[in-house]
Amino acid sequence: MFNFGPQTPLPPNKYRMGGKHFKNDKAFIRTSVKDVKRLEKLCGLTIDSAVLDWGCGAGRLAIGIKEHLKSIRDYHGVDVQRELIDWCQLNLAGPGYRFTFVDVSNERYNPDGSPERTLSADPHSVDVFYAYSVFSHMNAADTAGYLEILGETLAPTGKAFVTCFVEEDVPEWEENPAGYGPLEWKGRLHCTRFSRQYFESLVNAGGLAVDRFEYGQETDGQSLYILRRR
């Protein structure tokens, strides 16, 4: 196994969310470090930042931060999948790095969870918010609700790095749209697609603004948004 350090193994393949390209150890580390560098450039990430990794999975971003920055003031990984958080707690937690299981509902990953929404963060406390392939598996009501909470959670100068499927001239929200993207979508919320106008209206309603938009360059054709407080 390719390890970035002698004490911290990479997660087993069965825990690696995000597609087949994350199954290769070197690619897993390379993509994680790449995203940390993008967070530095686009969101102002430094070792003094408070980072909220929402939908952290098996800690890919935490591994990238450990590899590239080594230390961080506060990395907080949150996920609705207890098994992944248990692995992160055992293998990645330590000074500056913490993980929280949140038992909230998502029809795909935690259908029996609580309907109460939470980001597990204090108001105005997050400098860098990271949600890779999270809104791409979320219904419209939860998307609106969580964007509103995000608007309350970001620090005044904080930035959010989020990906989702958005297109022009499509319905406001669709689940598993046929013939769209590189995969055959299977099961609840495998792919949720928004019209760009509708998603950005939810961003605005959440007290947020679009700082940057990059169309279709992320995993499976997702688009990148950098958001800030209005």
C-alpha positions in Angstrom: 0.0 0.0 0.0 1.2 3.5 -0.8 1.3 5.5 2.4 2.1 9.1 2.8 3.4 8.5 6.3 4.4 5.6 8.5 1.6 6.0 11.0 -1.4 6.7 8.9 -2.7 4.2 6.3 -4.9 5.0 3.4 -8.5 3.8 3.7 -9.5 0.5 2.2 -10.9 0.6 -1.2 -14.4 -0.2 0.1 -14.4 3.1 2.0 -13.2 5.3 -0.9 -16.2 7.4 -2.2 -16.1 9.3 -5.4 -15.5 6.8 -8.3 -13.0 4.3 -9.6 -10.2 6.9 -10.0 -10.0 7.1 -6.2 -9.2 3.4 -5.9 -5.6 3.8 -7.0 -3.5 4.8 -4.0 -1.3 7.3 -5.8 -4.2 8.9 -7.5 -6.1 9.0 -4.2 -3.3 11.1 -2.6 -2.7 13.2 -5.8 -6.3 14.2 -6.0 -6.5 15.0 -2.3 -3.4 17.2 -2.4 -4.7 18.9 -5.6 -7.9 19.8 -3.8 -6.0 21.2 -0.8 -4.0 23.4 -3.2 -7.2 24.6 -4.9 -8.6 25.4 -1.4 -5.5 27.5 -0.8 -5.9 29.4 -4.1 -9.7 29.7 -4.2 -10.7 29.8 -0.5 -7.7 31.2 1.3 -6.9 27.9 3.2 -3.9 28.2 5.6 -2.7 26.3 8.6 -4.6 28.8 10.7 -8.0 28.0 9.1 -11.0 26.2 10.5 -12.1 23.7 7.9 -15.4 21.9 7.8 -15.3 18.9 5.4 -19.0 18.1 5.0 -19.5 14.6 3.7 -15.9 13.7 4.5 -16.2 10.0 3.7 -13.0 8.2 4.7 -11.1 11.5 5.1 -9.7 12.1 1.6 -9.3 15.8 2.3 -7.8 15.3 5.7 -5.2 13.0 4.1 -4.4 15.8 1.6 -4.1 18.4 4.3 -1.8 16.1 6.3 0.3 15.5 3.2 0.5 19.1 2.0 0.2 21.3 5.1 1.0 18.8 7.8 -0.8 20.8 10.5 -4.1 22.7 10.7 -5.7 24.8 13.4 -9.0 22.9 13.0 -10.0 20.3 10.5 -13.5 18.9 11.2 -14.8 16.0 9.1 -18.5 15.3 9.2 -20.4 12.4 7.6 -23.7 10.5 7.9 -22.0 7.1 7.4 -20.9 5.8 10.8 -18.5 3.2 9.4 -16.5 5.7 7.6 -16.3 8.1 10.6 -15.2 5.2 12.8 -12.3 4.5 10.4 -11.3 8.1 10.4 -11.4 8.3 14.2 -9.2 5.3 14.4 -6.7 6.3 11.7 -6.7 10.1 11.1 -7.9 11.9 14.3 -5.4 13.7 16.3 -4.3 17.3 17.2 -6.1 19.6 14.8 -8.1 16.7 13.2 -11.5 15.6 14.4 -14.4 13.7 13.0 -18.1 13.6 13.8 -20.9 11.2 12.9 -24.2 13.1 12.3 -27.3 10.9 12.3 -29.3 13.0 9.9 -31.4 11.8 7.0 -30.2 11.2 3.4 -32.3 8.9 1.3 -29.2 7.3 -0.2 -26.6 7.1 2.6 -28.6 7.3 5.8 -32.4 6.9 5.1 -33.3 6.3 8.7 -31.6 9.3 10.1 -33.2 12.3 11.8 -35.0 14.9 9.6 -33.3 17.7 11.6 -30.6 19.3 9.6 -27.2 20.3 11.0 -23.7 21.1 9.9 -22.4 20.3 13.3 -20.6 23.7 13.5 -21.1 27.0 15.4 -22.4 30.1 13.6 -19.7 32.2 11.8 -17.0 29.6 12.8 -16.0 28.1 9.4 -13.2 29.7 7.3 -13.3 27.0 4.6 -16.3 24.7 3.9 -15.7 21.8 1.5 -18.5 19.6 0.1 -17.4 17.5 -2.8 -20.1 15.4 -4.4 -22.6 16.1 -1.6 -25.2 18.3 -3.2 -25.0 15.8 -6.1 -26.8 13.3 -3.9 -29.4 15.5 -2.2 -33.0 16.4 -2.6 -34.1 20.0 -3.3 -35.6 20.6 0.1 -32.4 19.6 1.9 -30.3 21.5 -0.5 -32.2 24.7 0.3 -32.1 24.0 4.0 -28.4 23.3 4.1 -27.4 26.3 2.0 -29.3 28.4 4.5 -27.4 26.8 7.4 -24.2 27.3 5.5 -24.9 31.0 5.1 -25.1 31.2 8.9 -22.0 29.0 9.5 -19.4 30.6 7.4 -17.1 33.2 9.0 -17.5 36.7 7.6 -14.6 36.2 5.2 -15.2 32.4 4.8 -15.5 30.6 1.5 -17.3 27.4 0.5 -16.1 24.9 -2.2 -19.0 22.8 -3.4 -19.7 20.6 -6.4 -23.0 19.6 -7.9 -24.7 18.8 -11.2 -26.1 21.9 -12.9 -27.2 22.5 -16.4 -29.0 25.2 -18.4 -32.6 24.7 -19.7 -33.4 21.6 -17.5 -36.1 21.2 -14.8 -35.3 22.8 -11.5 -34.4 19.5 -9.9 -34.2 15.9 -11.2 -33.3 12.6 -9.7 -31.2 10.2 -11.8 -31.9 11.9 -15.2 -31.8 9.3 -18.0 -29.0 9.5 -20.5 -27.1 12.1 -18.5 -23.5 11.8 -17.6 -21.0 8.9 -17.9 -22.8 6.5 -15.6 -26.0 4.5 -15.3 -27.6 6.0 -12.3 -29.0 3.5 -9.8 -30.8 3.8 -6.5 -32.1 6.9 -4.6 -30.2 10.1 -5.2 -27.4 8.6 -7.2 -27.4 11.7 -9.3 -29.4 14.9 -8.5 -29.3 17.6 -11.1 -30.4 21.2 -10.8 -31.0 23.9 -13.3 -28.3 26.4 -12.8 -30.8 29.2 -12.3 -32.6 27.3 -9.6 -29.5 26.2 -7.7 -28.2 29.8 -7.7 -31.6 31.0 -6.5 -31.2 28.7 -3.5 -27.6 30.0 -2.9 -29.0 33.5 -2.9 -31.9 32.6 -0.5 -29.3 31.1 1.8 -27.6 34.5 2.2 -24.7 33.4 -0.1 -23.2 34.7 -3.3 -21.3 33.0 -6.1 -17.7 34.0 -6.1 -16.6 31.6 -8.9 -18.3 29.1 -11.2 -16.6 26.4 -13.3 -18.8 24.2 -15.4 -18.6 20.5 -15.7 -14.9 19.8 -14.8 -15.4 17.8 -11.6 -16.1 14.1 -11.0 -18.7 12.7 -13.5 -19.3 16.2 -15.0 -20.2 18.1 -11.8 -19.6 21.8 -11.7 -17.7 23.8 -9.1 -19.0 26.7 -7.1 -17.0 28.9 -4.7 -19.5 30.6 -2.5 -19.2 33.4 0.1 -21.5 35.3 2.4 -23.5 38.2 1.0 
